[in-house]
């Protein structure tokens, strides 16, 4: 992300605000923070994160995996503008896989309630409302499915949002389930 930001966005005078309005960039920032905090926790010898830490980690995993799924299914043939190709691979493919692998290999230290999966839905819902509203005001839509001109009007945008919410919910439930399954397996092994 930093390479794209400093090699393309800044030198070519693109909007810094728009750069940080992509779910991809925000999710990559979130999972990077989770990775850094986890690494610092391991280096310091603290191996028992709180339930809140586990829930935040799980949310970041859901968000970054969603980035990979949406990009590689819905947006794969979309014009990415001046996105550097190898940066695209890292942000949309490698980091999502790394987030999921991290979640599956290093089991969460706490069981997650179903309510946590519902809380994970808040951020993408707020993001979608913000993106559509902001686009209606200034014309910038980070993704074509939020743009009424590209989606067949606001009805098309609403339909896309429903489909994305359902897909996100299924992913959130699967990440929660896999985390709880791994937590149970690790606990049984001790």
Secondary structure, DSSP 4 states (H G I P E B T S, - for coil): -HHHIIIIITTTT--HHHHTT-HHHHHHHHHHHHHHHHHHHHHHT-----HHHHHHHHHHHHHHHHHHHHHHHTSTTS--TT--HHHHHIIIIIHHHHHHHHHHHS--SSPPPHHHHHHHHHHHHHHHHHHHHHHHHHS--SSGGG-HHHHTSHHHHHHHHHHHHHHHHHHHHHHHHHHHHHHHHHHHH-
